[in-house]
């Protein structure tokens, strides 16, 4: 027989799974659950606390408990088009182009891109959105030797990924993943607080035997998780 708090936890989780409550719905209050299950308030509080820790609900002090938004997977075992990822989640894709321009490779960028220092690089900064909500900040530097016409692309209809894979197939990808804070400017673009955690991916992509681009990708941490499937040689 389940303990009291486990019964409450299991019942609420089952209701969420069935769709009785959907993302954003307010759950019964602690008082309502205490009366319904004839349990003490600390027991009900434990059930809600464990659901919060599992990421199933969000609790707002003085307001109540709400069903959490489902976390979207950020695949790292392959490079996918962000527009395809968003549409696969049943959302409409669009984007906001924040910056298109050129910059010069400093010593660090020259090493990362495998080009001489002071080489001119092509730069884009784009915020990708699902159903009008920002879901990814992308700052990308492109090697002009790989895609000289990159800045002439219509990023309202094609993502950087699609433009670059048309110029050449992905041959190799390096990822560095870290958790942190987005900073004020990026937080504003992603419509999140600067004190909220984010997931950051530093990505370097090779094609046609050269480094095609490096990208700095930021995702709101409360809406995303890292996923991947890897196989080892037998």
N, CA, C and O of each residue as an XYZ file, in Angstrom:
936
protein
N       0.852     -1.195      0.000
C       0.000      0.000      0.000
C       0.888      1.245      0.000
O       1.853      1.329      0.760
N       0.556      2.204     -0.854
C       1.352      3.417     -0.950
C       1.179      4.283      0.284
O       0.105      4.323      0.884
N       2.249      4.978      0.657
C       2.151      5.960      1.738
C       1.256      7.105      1.279
O       1.021      7.291      0.085
N       0.766      7.862      2.244
C      -0.174      8.929      1.917
C       0.338      9.911      0.882
O      -0.360     10.224     -0.083
N       1.557     10.399      1.079
C       2.093     11.391      0.147
C       2.284     10.791     -1.235
O       2.100     11.475     -2.241
N       2.662      9.481     -1.291
C       2.885      8.812     -2.565
C       1.585      8.649     -3.340
O       1.580      8.716     -4.569
N       0.485      8.435     -2.626
C      -0.822      8.324     -3.279
C      -1.189      9.638     -3.957
O      -1.623      9.650     -5.109
N      -1.014     10.739     -3.240
C      -1.310     12.063     -3.808
C      -0.423     12.313     -5.021
O      -0.898     12.751     -6.068
N       0.852     12.035     -4.875
C       1.817     12.255     -5.958
C       1.438     11.427     -7.183
O       1.413     11.944     -8.300
N       1.141     10.140     -6.976
C       0.813      9.249     -8.089
C      -0.492      9.677     -8.762
O      -0.589      9.665     -9.989
N      -1.472     10.048     -7.984
C      -2.766     10.443     -8.551
C      -2.642     11.710     -9.392
O      -3.215     11.801    -10.478
N      -1.894     12.683     -8.886
C      -1.726     13.932     -9.641
C      -0.929     13.689    -10.917
O      -1.253     14.233    -11.972
N       0.113     12.871    -10.816
C       0.922     12.578    -11.997
C       0.097     11.830    -13.041
O       0.233     12.083    -14.238
N      -0.753     10.913    -12.596
C      -1.618     10.173    -13.520
C      -2.605     11.113    -14.207
O      -2.878     10.970    -15.399
N      -3.138     12.071    -13.456
C      -4.090     13.030    -14.030
C      -3.418     13.908    -15.081
O      -4.014     14.233    -16.108
N      -2.170     14.288    -14.810
C      -1.415     15.092    -15.781
C      -1.124     14.268    -17.025
O      -1.246     14.768    -18.144
N      -0.740     13.007    -16.839
C      -0.424     12.125    -17.968
C      -1.655     11.886    -18.832
O      -1.548     11.850    -20.058
N      -2.826     11.723    -18.210
C      -4.074     11.504    -18.962
C      -4.517     12.745    -19.717
O      -5.305     12.663    -20.659
N      -4.006     13.897    -19.296
C      -4.445     15.142    -19.921
C      -5.572     15.828    -19.180
O      -6.156     16.789    -19.681
N      -5.890     15.328    -17.960
C      -6.906     16.012    -17.161
C      -6.450     17.434    -16.834
O      -7.254     18.362    -16.753
N      -5.144     17.573    -16.649
C      -4.525     18.886    -16.462
C      -3.451     19.039    -17.538
O      -2.665     18.121    -17.772
N      -3.422     20.188    -18.183
C      -2.409     20.437    -19.214
C      -1.489     21.555    -18.751
O      -1.743     22.210    -17.740
N      -0.414     21.764    -19.509
C       0.584     22.775    -19.140
C      -0.069     24.112    -18.830
O      -0.848     24.638    -19.625
N       0.260     24.655    -17.662
C      -0.281     25.941    -17.249
C      -1.509     25.849    -16.365
O      -1.877     26.832    -15.723
N      -2.164     24.670    -16.316
C      -3.362     24.511    -15.477
C      -2.989     24.551    -13.998
O      -1.947     24.044    -13.583
N      -3.855     25.157    -13.234
C      -3.658     25.199    -11.785
C      -4.172     23.899    -11.175
O      -5.271     23.451    -11.501
N      -3.390     23.301    -10.301
C      -3.772     22.079     -9.606
C      -4.557     22.414     -8.343
O      -4.522     23.556     -7.886
N      -5.258     21.451     -7.777
C      -5.940     21.706     -6.501
C      -4.951     22.208     -5.453
O      -3.787     21.809     -5.437
N      -5.426     23.076     -4.593
C      -4.557     23.657     -3.570
C      -4.214     22.627     -2.499
O      -4.818     21.557     -2.427
N      -3.233     22.974     -1.672
C      -2.871     22.085     -0.563
C      -4.078     21.836      0.337
O      -4.296     20.714      0.793
N      -4.852     22.873      0.590
C      -6.029     22.726      1.453
C      -7.043     21.769      0.835
O      -7.627     20.929      1.521
N      -7.242     21.915     -0.485
C      -8.191     21.032     -1.166
C      -7.709     19.584     -1.141
O      -8.495     18.663     -0.918
N      -6.425     19.395     -1.368
C      -5.882     18.037     -1.363
C      -5.881     17.451      0.042
O      -6.116     16.255      0.212
N      -5.623     18.268      1.040
C      -5.658     17.811      2.436
C      -7.042     17.286      2.796
O      -7.180     16.244      3.438
N      -8.067     18.029      2.370
C      -9.444     17.610      2.658
C      -9.831     16.378      1.850
O     -10.493     15.475      2.362
N      -9.413     16.345      0.582
C      -9.799     15.233     -0.301
C      -9.202     13.914      0.179
O      -9.881     12.887      0.183
N      -7.942     13.943      0.581
C      -7.262     12.699      0.954
C      -7.240     12.458      2.463
O      -6.782     11.414      2.927
N      -7.739     13.431      3.219
C      -7.757     13.326      4.677
C      -6.346     13.087      5.214
O      -6.107     12.197      6.031
N      -5.433     13.908      4.730
C      -4.039     13.835      5.133
C      -3.613     15.154      5.753
O      -4.302     16.167      5.630
N      -2.475     15.127      6.417
C      -1.959     16.362      7.006
C      -1.383     17.252      5.913
O      -1.032     16.777      4.832
N      -1.289     18.533      6.200
C      -0.736     19.483      5.227
C       0.730     19.165      4.894
O       1.089     19.213      3.718
N       1.597     18.842      5.868
C       2.981     18.489      5.530
C       3.073     17.290      4.587
O       3.961     17.239      3.735
N       2.153     16.314      4.736
C       2.165     15.145      3.859
C       1.846     15.541      2.424
O       2.515     15.099      1.490
N       0.823     16.375      2.247
C       0.450     16.852      0.906
C       1.573     17.720      0.336
O       1.886     17.657     -0.853
N       2.167     18.527      1.207
C       3.261     19.394      0.760
C       4.428     18.564      0.229
O       5.073     18.954     -0.745
N       4.700     17.433      0.853
C       5.790     16.570      0.393
C       5.490     16.049     -1.013
O       6.381     16.002     -1.861
N       4.251     15.661     -1.257
C       3.885     15.157     -2.589
C       4.093     16.231     -3.655
O       4.637     15.960     -4.725
N       3.660     17.439     -3.352
C       3.817     18.538     -4.312
C       5.285     18.903     -4.491
O       5.729     19.214     -5.597
N       6.029     18.862     -3.395
C       7.453     19.184     -3.468
C       8.190     18.192     -4.362
O       9.043     18.586     -5.157
N       7.864     16.906     -4.234
C       8.532     15.900     -5.057
C       8.119     16.000     -6.527
O       8.924     15.723     -7.416
N       6.890     16.388     -6.780
C       6.460     16.612     -8.171
C       7.199     17.808     -8.772
O       7.553     17.807     -9.951
N       7.423     18.821     -7.944
C       8.189     19.987     -8.410
C       9.636     19.593     -8.713
O      10.189     19.996     -9.736
N      10.240     18.815     -7.834
C      11.620     18.382     -8.035
C      11.760     17.516     -9.281
O      12.813     17.504     -9.918
N      10.696     16.789     -9.627
C      10.709     15.946    -10.823
C      10.445     16.744    -12.096
O      10.545     16.214    -13.203
N      10.104     18.037    -11.928
C       9.857     18.879    -13.091
C       8.449     18.777    -13.638
O       8.166     19.311    -14.710
N       7.544     18.093    -12.913
C       6.173     17.913    -13.403
C       5.299     19.126    -13.147
O       4.376     19.407    -13.912
N       5.591     19.852    -12.061
C       4.780     21.023    -11.719
C       5.683     22.199    -11.348
O       6.874     22.043    -11.079
N       5.071     23.376    -11.346
C       5.730     24.597    -10.901
C       4.917     25.154     -9.754
O       3.697     25.280     -9.860
N       5.581     25.492     -8.651
C       4.889     26.044     -7.486
C       5.236     27.519     -7.334
O       6.404     27.904     -7.382
N       4.222     28.321     -7.154
C       4.399     29.762     -6.989
C       3.888     30.145     -5.614
O       2.701     29.999     -5.322
N       4.785     30.636     -4.768
C       4.415     30.959     -3.390
C       3.236     31.922     -3.351
O       3.238     32.958     -4.016
N       2.239     31.565     -2.566
C       1.080     32.422     -2.393
C       0.085     32.361     -3.531
O      -0.959     33.010     -3.472
N       0.388     31.592     -4.571
C      -0.503     31.514     -5.739
C      -1.023     30.095     -5.931
O      -2.231     29.881     -6.034
N      -0.100     29.114     -5.979
C      -0.542     27.740     -6.157
C       0.436     26.914     -6.952
O       1.564     27.333     -7.210
N      -0.014     25.721     -7.341
C       0.805     24.787     -8.118
C       0.224     24.653     -9.515
O      -0.993     24.583     -9.687
N       1.103     24.618    -10.513
C       0.676     24.588    -11.910
C       1.431     23.488    -12.655
O       2.569     23.159    -12.319
N       0.784     22.932    -13.662
C       1.433     21.915    -14.493
C       2.546     22.583    -15.297
O       2.328     23.606    -15.946
N       3.728     21.998    -15.245
C       4.886     22.575    -15.930
C       4.793     22.348    -17.427
O       4.186     21.385    -17.893
N       5.409     23.255    -18.167
C       5.557     23.062    -19.605
C       6.468     21.856    -19.832
O       7.453     21.661    -19.121
N       6.121     21.053    -20.835
C       6.969     19.909    -21.166
C       8.323     20.405    -21.647
O       8.399     21.367    -22.412
N       9.381     19.760    -21.208
C      10.719     20.152    -21.639
C      11.006     19.573    -23.021
O      10.720     18.408    -23.297
N      11.570     20.403    -23.869
C      11.938     19.966    -25.205
C      13.364     19.433    -25.181
O      14.231     19.978    -24.498
N      13.594     18.371    -25.928
C      14.927     17.797    -26.019
C      15.805     18.611    -26.955
O      15.365     19.025    -28.028
N      17.035     18.836    -26.551
C      18.048     19.424    -27.416
C      18.978     18.290    -27.833
O      19.832     17.887    -27.042
N      18.840     17.760    -29.056
C      19.674     16.626    -29.452
C      21.100     17.051    -29.717
O      21.338     18.051    -30.394
N      22.060     16.293    -29.185
C      23.460     16.633    -29.412
C      24.200     15.541    -30.174
O      25.369     15.714    -30.518
N      23.536     14.420    -30.442
C      24.194     13.358    -31.191
C      24.161     13.628    -32.685
O      24.806     12.926    -33.463
N      23.406     14.651    -33.087
C      23.325     15.032    -34.481
C      22.994     16.517    -34.550
O      22.579     17.113    -33.556
N      23.177     17.109    -35.722
C      22.835     18.506    -35.905
C      21.513     18.574    -36.655
O      21.414     18.082    -37.779
N      20.508     19.170    -36.055
C      19.202     19.274    -36.666
C      18.847     20.738    -36.897
O      19.397     21.637    -36.262
N      17.932     20.949    -37.802
C      17.424     22.284    -38.084
C      16.484     22.689    -36.951
O      15.530     21.970    -36.653
N      16.743     23.825    -36.323
C      15.905     24.273    -35.210
C      14.453     24.434    -35.640
O      13.542     24.200    -34.845
N      14.228     24.832    -36.890
C      12.858     24.973    -37.377
C      12.154     23.620    -37.393
O      10.978     23.526    -37.041
N      12.874     22.570    -37.803
C      12.287     21.227    -37.816
C      12.004     20.750    -36.394
O      10.983     20.108    -36.150
N      12.905     21.061    -35.446
C      12.699     20.668    -34.050
C      11.433     21.313    -33.492
O      10.634     20.660    -32.822
N      11.263     22.601    -33.777
C      10.104     23.326    -33.259
C       8.815     22.787    -33.875
O       7.826     22.581    -33.173
N       8.828     22.563    -35.176
C       7.629     22.038    -35.845
C       7.311     20.623    -35.384
O       6.144     20.240    -35.308
N       8.357     19.836    -35.073
C       8.130     18.475    -34.577
C       7.417     18.483    -33.230
O       6.751     17.512    -32.869
N       7.556     19.580    -32.488
C       6.847     19.734    -31.217
C       5.444     20.286    -31.410
O       4.759     20.596    -30.435
N       5.005     20.414    -32.680
C       3.664     20.887    -32.966
C       3.500     22.396    -32.889
O       2.384     22.896    -32.749
N       4.615     23.128    -32.981
C       4.557     24.583    -32.897
C       4.866     25.224    -34.249
O       5.532     24.632    -35.098
N       4.374     26.425    -34.424
C       4.681     27.206    -35.627
C       6.039     27.871    -35.439
O       6.316     28.438    -34.382
N       6.873     27.805    -36.450
C       8.214     28.386    -36.376
C       8.263     29.756    -37.036
O       7.673     29.972    -38.095
N       8.977     30.678    -36.393
C       9.399     31.912    -37.048
C      10.644     32.410    -36.334
O      11.088     31.784    -35.371
N      11.213     33.511    -36.777
C      12.443     33.997    -36.145
C      12.523     35.508    -36.213
O      11.799     36.163    -36.962
N      13.430     36.040    -35.403
C      13.750     37.476    -35.417
C      15.235     37.614    -35.723
O      16.074     37.155    -34.947
N      15.562     38.233    -36.833
C      16.960     38.471    -37.177
C      17.426     39.710    -36.421
O      16.923     40.810    -36.650
N      18.389     39.528    -35.519
C      18.876     40.627    -34.697
C      20.072     41.337    -35.327
O      20.245     42.544    -35.160
N      20.891     40.581    -36.050
C      22.116     41.170    -36.591
C      22.625     40.351    -37.768
O      22.645     39.121    -37.715
N      23.035     41.035    -38.826
C      23.747     40.430    -39.945
C      24.912     41.349    -40.274
O      24.721     42.552    -40.447
N      26.105     40.802    -40.361
C      27.229     41.680    -40.641
C      28.539     40.920    -40.771
O      28.556     39.703    -40.956
N      29.628     41.657    -40.671
C      30.960     41.085    -40.822
C      31.804     41.497    -39.630
O      31.603     42.558    -39.038
N      32.746     40.642    -39.295
C      33.666     40.938    -38.213
C      35.020     40.330    -38.557
O      35.149     39.615    -39.551
N      36.024     40.612    -37.741
C      37.371     40.094    -37.977
C      37.713     39.034    -36.937
O      37.335     39.144    -35.771
N      38.423     38.023    -37.372
C      38.803     36.938    -36.470
C      39.931     37.382    -35.552
O      41.017     37.726    -36.018
N      39.672     37.374    -34.232
C      40.768     37.599    -33.289
C      41.555     36.295    -33.176
O      41.257     35.330    -33.880
N      42.542     36.260    -32.312
C      43.420     35.087    -32.214
C      42.641     33.828    -31.854
O      42.875     32.763    -32.425
N      41.710     33.953    -30.904
C      40.950     32.780    -30.469
C      40.051     32.262    -31.581
O      40.003     31.057    -31.830
N      39.334     33.167    -32.253
C      38.447     32.744    -33.334
C      39.237     32.175    -34.506
O      38.795     31.235    -35.166
N      40.389     32.743    -34.755
C      41.227     32.237    -35.852
C      41.585     30.783    -35.618
O      41.571     29.979    -36.550
N      41.908     30.437    -34.370
C      42.245     29.058    -34.044
C      41.017     28.161    -34.190
O      41.108     27.070    -34.752
N      39.873     28.618    -33.687
C      38.658     27.802    -33.734
C      38.192     27.542    -35.161
O      37.699     26.459    -35.476
N      38.354     28.549    -36.022
C      37.901     28.406    -37.400
C      38.997     27.932    -38.356
O      38.729     27.628    -39.519
N      40.225     27.873    -37.858
C      41.312     27.418    -38.702
C      41.636     28.384    -39.824
O      41.960     27.974    -40.939
N      41.544     29.686    -39.516
C      41.839     30.707    -40.520
C      42.911     31.646    -39.964
O      43.148     31.651    -38.756
N      43.558     32.433    -40.809
C      44.533     33.405    -40.303
C      43.861     34.476    -39.451
O      42.702     34.820    -39.683
N      44.578     34.998    -38.476
C      44.062     36.094    -37.655
C      43.707     37.270    -38.554
O      44.377     37.523    -39.555
N      42.652     37.982    -38.190
C      42.146     39.154    -38.906
C      41.382     38.796    -40.180
O      41.019     39.683    -40.953
N      41.135     37.490    -40.407
C      40.289     37.091    -41.536
C      38.883     37.632    -41.332
O      38.369     37.605    -40.214
N      38.256     38.121    -42.393
C      36.887     38.600    -42.290
C      35.932     37.417    -42.150
O      36.006     36.465    -42.927
N      35.036     37.473    -41.164
C      34.053     36.428    -40.919
C      32.651     36.995    -41.106
O      32.428     38.195    -40.941
N      31.721     36.131    -41.447
C      30.320     36.527    -41.617
C      29.561     36.191    -40.330
O      29.686     35.087    -39.799
N      28.783     37.141    -39.841
C      28.143     36.988    -38.522
C      26.632     37.148    -38.631
O      26.130     38.032    -39.325
N      25.921     36.270    -37.927
C      24.472     36.404    -37.817
C      24.054     36.168    -36.373
O      24.624     35.328    -35.677
N      23.054     36.921    -35.937
C      22.452     36.726    -34.613
C      20.950     36.625    -34.835
O      20.320     37.564    -35.320
N      20.386     35.485    -34.479
C      18.978     35.215    -34.755
C      18.324     34.606    -33.524
O      18.925     33.769    -32.850
N      17.089     35.024    -33.224
C      16.297     34.416    -32.164
C      15.213     33.580    -32.826
O      14.378     34.100    -33.566
N      15.234     32.276    -32.553
C      14.253     31.358    -33.132
C      13.072     31.216    -32.177
O      13.254     31.160    -30.961
N      11.854     31.157    -32.733
C      10.651     31.167    -31.905
C       9.713     30.021    -32.269
O       9.628     29.612    -33.427
N       9.014     29.514    -31.260
C       7.954     28.533    -31.438
C       6.655     29.122    -30.927
O       6.558     29.505    -29.761
N       5.655     29.195    -31.796
C       4.377     29.840    -31.445
C       4.594     31.246    -30.898
O       3.888     31.692    -29.993
N       5.576     31.930    -31.459
C       5.848     33.309    -31.070
C       6.671     33.468    -29.811
O       6.974     34.594    -29.416
N       7.043     32.363    -29.165
C       7.829     32.416    -27.923
C       9.295     32.106    -28.248
O       9.570     31.080    -28.872
N      10.235     32.955    -27.847
C      11.656     32.691    -28.133
C      12.123     31.393    -27.475
O      11.893     31.174    -26.286
N      12.783     30.532    -28.259
C      13.243     29.255    -27.719
C      14.744     29.036    -27.902
O      15.330     28.172    -27.249
N      15.368     29.818    -28.789
C      16.813     29.667    -28.956
C      17.421     30.974    -29.455
O      16.920     31.599    -30.389
N      18.514     31.367    -28.806
C      19.348     32.479    -29.275
C      20.528     31.865    -30.014
O      21.223     31.005    -29.472
N      20.756     32.299    -31.240
C      21.841     31.751    -32.046
C      22.737     32.869    -32.556
O      22.301     33.725    -33.327
N      23.977     32.856    -32.126
C      24.997     33.754    -32.677
C      25.982     32.881    -33.433
O      26.567     31.961    -32.861
N      26.169     33.165    -34.726
C      26.974     32.284    -35.574
C      28.000     33.073    -36.371
O      27.715     34.158    -36.877
N      29.195     32.513    -36.472
C      30.251     33.053    -37.320
C      30.543     32.037    -38.411
O      30.763     30.857    -38.135
N      30.544     32.506    -39.650
C      30.687     31.619    -40.803
C      31.972     31.931    -41.545
O      32.328     33.092    -41.748
N      32.656     30.882    -41.942
C      33.865     31.009    -42.753
C      33.452     31.382    -44.177
O      32.789     30.584    -44.841
N      33.821     32.562    -44.666
C      33.395     32.969    -46.010
C      33.958     32.090    -47.119
O      33.409     32.055    -48.221
N      35.051     31.376    -46.839
C      35.578     30.446    -47.833
C      34.618     29.289    -48.062
O      34.629     28.665    -49.123
N      33.792     29.006    -47.067
C      32.818     27.917    -47.180
C      31.512     28.395    -47.808
O      30.965     27.729    -48.688
N      31.012     29.542    -47.360
C      29.715     30.037    -47.852
C      29.796     31.552    -48.036
O      29.323     32.300    -47.180
N      30.385     32.012    -49.133
C      30.607     33.457    -49.325
C      29.330     34.278    -49.417
O      29.348     35.473    -49.121
N      28.214     33.659    -49.823
C      26.956     34.395    -49.990
C      26.042     34.271    -48.768
O      24.851     34.571    -48.855
N      26.588     33.833    -47.638
C      25.772     33.569    -46.447
C      24.884     34.749    -46.067
O      23.701     34.561    -45.782
N      25.433     35.955    -46.059
C      24.673     37.124    -45.608
C      23.580     37.545    -46.588
O      22.714     38.348    -46.240
N      23.610     37.013    -47.804
C      22.575     37.332    -48.788
C      21.345     36.449    -48.637
O      20.362     36.631    -49.355
N      21.388     35.496    -47.713
C      20.284     34.554    -47.526
C      19.074     35.239    -46.906
O      19.203     36.238    -46.198
N      17.903     34.692    -47.182
C      16.660     35.170    -46.577
C      16.382     34.320    -45.344
O      15.787     33.248    -45.443
N      16.817     34.803    -44.181
C      16.668     34.017    -42.966
C      15.245     34.005    -42.434
O      14.955     33.315    -41.456
N      14.367     34.747    -43.055
C      12.957     34.649    -42.715
C      12.327     33.384    -43.254
O      11.298     32.932    -42.753
N      12.945     32.810    -44.278
C      12.412     31.585    -44.882
C      13.353     30.400    -44.736
O      12.924     29.254    -44.873
N      14.632     30.654    -44.460
C      15.607     29.584    -44.295
C      16.460     29.828    -43.060
O      16.944     30.938    -42.842
N      16.643     28.796    -42.257
C      17.510     28.910    -41.091
C      18.972     28.872    -41.529
O      19.271     28.396    -42.625
N      19.896     29.367    -40.687
C      21.317     29.224    -40.996
C      21.713     27.780    -41.258
O      22.523     27.510    -42.145
N      21.155     26.858    -40.500
C      21.467     25.435    -40.707
C      21.149     25.011    -42.131
O      21.958     24.348    -42.781
N      19.979     25.389    -42.614
C      19.576     24.979    -43.961
C      20.455     25.625    -45.021
O      20.824     24.987    -46.007
N      20.793     26.907    -44.812
C      21.661     27.600    -45.767
C      23.020     26.918    -45.841
O      23.550     26.696    -46.930
N      23.581     26.587    -44.684
C      24.926     26.016    -44.643
C      24.967     24.572    -45.143
O      25.925     24.177    -45.807
N      23.946     23.788    -44.834
C      23.961     22.402    -45.314
C      23.713     22.340    -46.820
O      24.076     21.358    -47.468
N      23.106     23.367    -47.369
C      22.992     23.430    -48.823
C      24.356     23.710    -49.464
O      24.632     23.272    -50.581
N      25.202     24.450    -48.734
C      26.545     24.747    -49.246
C      27.469     23.539    -49.136
O      28.448     23.434    -49.875
N      27.163     22.633    -48.221
C      27.993     21.443    -48.052
C      27.466     20.590    -46.915
O      26.928     21.131    -45.949
N      27.602     19.263    -46.996
C      27.086     18.372    -45.948
C      27.917     18.460    -44.673
O      29.120     18.718    -44.719
N      27.261     18.242    -43.536
C      27.958     18.216    -42.252
C      28.845     16.974    -42.194
O      28.374     15.856    -42.399
N      30.129     17.179    -41.914
C      31.071     16.061    -41.840
C      31.494     15.754    -40.404
O      31.800     14.608    -40.076
N      31.510     16.765    -39.563
C      31.937     16.583    -38.182
C      31.398     17.738    -37.359
O      31.268     18.858    -37.852
N      31.084     17.458    -36.092
C      30.572     18.491    -35.191
C      31.216     18.330    -33.819
O      31.286     17.221    -33.288
N      31.683     19.427    -33.249
C      32.153     19.455    -31.864
C      31.128     20.223    -31.033
O      30.628     21.264    -31.457
N      30.821     19.697    -29.842
C      29.920     20.388    -28.918
C      30.611     20.603    -27.581
O      31.344     19.737    -27.102
N      30.375     21.751    -26.992
C      30.684     21.959    -25.582
C      29.409     22.494    -24.952
O      28.863     23.502    -25.403
N      28.936     21.826    -23.914
C      27.659     22.173    -23.291
C      27.907     22.630    -21.863
O      28.668     22.007    -21.123
N      27.256     23.726    -21.483
C      27.398     24.214    -20.119
C      26.102     24.859    -19.657
O      25.289     25.306    -20.467
N      25.925     24.900    -18.349
C      24.792     25.586    -17.741
C      25.290     26.894    -17.153
O      26.439     26.993    -16.724
N      24.438     27.880    -17.135
C      24.859     29.170    -16.590
C      23.723     30.166    -16.648
O      22.551     29.792    -16.703
N      24.079     31.428    -16.634
C      23.110     32.511    -16.727
C      23.258     33.192    -18.086
O      24.363     33.257    -18.623
N      22.164     33.698    -18.646
C      22.207     34.215    -20.013
C      22.809     35.602    -20.178
O      23.221     35.965    -21.280
N      22.868     36.382    -19.108
C      23.262     37.786    -19.266
C      22.044     38.624    -19.624
O      21.056     38.100    -20.140
N      22.107     39.891    -19.359
C      20.945     40.771    -19.494
C      20.446     40.836    -20.936
O      19.244     40.719    -21.176
N      21.350     41.021    -21.896
C      20.944     41.209    -23.291
C      20.268     39.969    -23.858
O      19.210     40.068    -24.480
N      20.872     38.796    -23.648
C      20.285     37.567    -24.182
C      18.994     37.221    -23.436
O      18.036     36.751    -24.049
N      18.961     37.449    -22.123
C      17.741     37.201    -21.347
C      16.582     38.019    -21.896
O      15.457     37.531    -21.999
N      16.865     39.260    -22.244
C      15.800     40.116    -22.798
C      15.280     39.535    -24.112
O      14.071     39.509    -24.343
N      16.177     39.074    -24.963
C      15.758     38.526    -26.252
C      14.977     37.221    -26.092
O      14.077     36.931    -26.881
N      15.325     36.436    -25.066
C      14.637     35.166    -24.823
C      13.444     35.324    -23.888
O      12.774     34.345    -23.558
N      13.181     36.554    -23.462
C      12.059     36.855    -22.556
C      12.142     36.026    -21.278
O      11.169     35.402    -20.854
N      13.317     36.037    -20.685
C      13.527     35.359    -19.413
C      14.289     36.295    -18.492
O      14.842     37.299    -18.941
N      14.320     35.975    -17.222
C      15.065     36.789    -16.276
C      16.556     36.487    -16.388
O      16.951     35.356    -16.671
N      17.372     37.500    -16.166
C      18.820     37.312    -16.240
C      19.325     36.376    -15.147
O      20.440     35.863    -15.239
N      18.517     36.151    -14.116
C      18.896     35.256    -13.017
C      18.411     33.827    -13.238
O      18.699     32.949    -12.425
N      17.677     33.580    -14.330
C      17.206     32.231    -14.631
C      18.297     31.448    -15.351
O      19.032     32.020    -16.156
N      18.416     30.149    -15.077
C      19.461     29.350    -15.728
C      19.164     29.102    -17.201
O      18.009     29.109    -17.627
N      20.205     28.888    -17.954
C      20.060     28.560    -19.372
C      21.022     27.437    -19.729
O      21.980     27.171    -19.003
N      20.760     26.788    -20.845
C      21.665     25.801    -21.422
C      22.383     26.463    -22.598
O      21.748     27.082    -23.452
N      23.683     26.331    -22.636
C      24.474     26.937    -23.708
C      25.266     25.849    -24.427
O      25.925     25.022    -23.796
N      25.189     25.862    -25.749
C      25.965     24.938    -26.567
C      26.920     25.744    -27.439
O      26.499     26.633    -28.179
N      28.200     25.430    -27.346
C      29.203     25.980    -28.249
C      29.436     24.913    -29.317
O      29.885     23.811    -29.004
N      29.139     25.228    -30.557
C      29.172     24.225    -31.624
C      30.129     24.649    -32.728
O      30.130     25.804    -33.155
N      30.940     23.707    -33.183
C      31.837     23.936    -34.317
C      31.555     22.854    -35.353
O      31.548     21.665    -35.032
N      31.322     23.273    -36.599
C      30.886     22.359    -37.639
C      31.866     22.353    -38.808
O      32.291     23.403    -39.290
N      32.214     21.147    -39.250
C      33.093     20.983    -40.408
C      32.298     20.540    -41.628
O      31.324     19.797    -41.512
N      32.722     21.001    -42.791
C      32.166     20.548    -44.062
C      33.190     20.835    -45.151
O      33.918     21.825    -45.083
N      33.241     19.988    -46.129
C      34.188     20.141    -47.236
C      35.619     20.346    -46.732
O      36.367     21.176    -47.250
N      35.978     19.567    -45.705
C      37.340     19.545    -45.151
C      37.790     20.879    -44.568
O      38.983     21.182    -44.564
N      36.841     21.684    -44.073
C      37.186     22.940    -43.396
C      36.161     23.202    -42.303
O      35.079     22.615    -42.302
N      36.508     24.091    -41.369
C      35.525     24.530    -40.377
C      34.561     25.477    -41.083
O      34.963     26.548    -41.538
N      33.301     25.090    -41.177
C      32.303     25.898    -41.876
C      31.792     27.040    -41.011
O      31.611     28.158    -41.494
N      31.558     26.757    -39.717
C      31.021     27.799    -38.835
C      31.213     27.405    -37.381
O      31.424     26.236    -37.055
N      31.134     28.406    -36.515
C      31.032     28.183    -35.072
C      29.772     28.893    -34.611
O      29.441     29.973    -35.097
N      29.076     28.277    -33.670
C      27.805     28.837    -33.216
C      27.737     28.832    -31.698
O      28.280     27.948    -31.036
N      27.065     29.831    -31.168
C      26.819     29.986    -29.736
C      25.308     29.943    -29.576
O      24.617     30.875    -29.986
N      24.782     28.861    -28.980
C      23.351     28.620    -28.891
C      22.911     28.650    -27.434
O      23.500     27.974    -26.590
N      21.882     29.427    -27.139
C      21.395     29.549    -25.763
C      19.922     29.172    -25.719
O      19.117     29.654    -26.516
N      19.579     28.287    -24.756
C      18.207     27.831    -24.567
C      17.760     28.153    -23.133
O      18.559     28.018    -22.207
N      16.508     28.573    -22.926
C      16.002     28.733    -21.551
C      16.056     27.402    -20.815
O      15.512     26.406    -21.293
N      16.703     27.377    -19.667
C      16.936     26.125    -18.957
C      15.692     25.449    -18.429
O      15.697     24.234    -18.233
N      14.615     26.202    -18.190
C      13.418     25.579    -17.636
C      12.546     24.950    -18.708
O      11.516     24.353    -18.397
N      12.950     25.077    -19.980
C      12.138     24.532    -21.058
C      12.869     23.475    -21.876
O      12.281     22.890    -22.787
N      14.121     23.222    -21.575
C      14.919     22.325    -22.406
C      15.751     21.373    -21.573
O      16.062     21.637    -20.411
N      16.104     20.259    -22.195
C      17.028     19.307    -21.600
C      17.896     18.741    -22.730
O      17.488     18.733    -23.891
N      19.066     18.282    -22.384
C      19.996     17.720    -23.349
C      19.696     16.240    -23.521
O      19.503     15.530    -22.535
N      19.654     15.767    -24.760
C      19.436     14.340    -25.005
C      20.351     13.871    -26.121
O      20.808     14.670    -26.938
N      20.615     12.583    -26.153
C      21.438     12.047    -27.220
C      21.539     10.542    -27.112
O      21.421      9.976    -26.026
N      21.756      9.904    -28.238
C      21.939      8.463    -28.281
C      23.268      8.178    -28.942
O      23.535      8.665    -30.040
N      24.100      7.397    -28.286
C      25.432      7.090    -28.800
C      25.620      5.582    -28.836
O      25.141      4.874    -27.950
N      26.295      5.099    -29.828
C      26.613      3.684    -29.910
C      28.122      3.516    -29.910
O      28.850      4.380    -30.399
N      28.581      2.428    -29.373
C      30.008      2.138    -29.350
C      30.297      0.971    -30.267
O      29.453      0.097    -30.466
N      31.493      0.962    -30.824
C      31.887     -0.119    -31.716
C      31.978     -1.422    -30.925
O      32.471     -1.438    -29.798
N      31.504     -2.502    -31.517
C      31.549     -3.794    -30.821
C      32.891     -4.466    -31.075
O      33.135     -5.566    -30.578
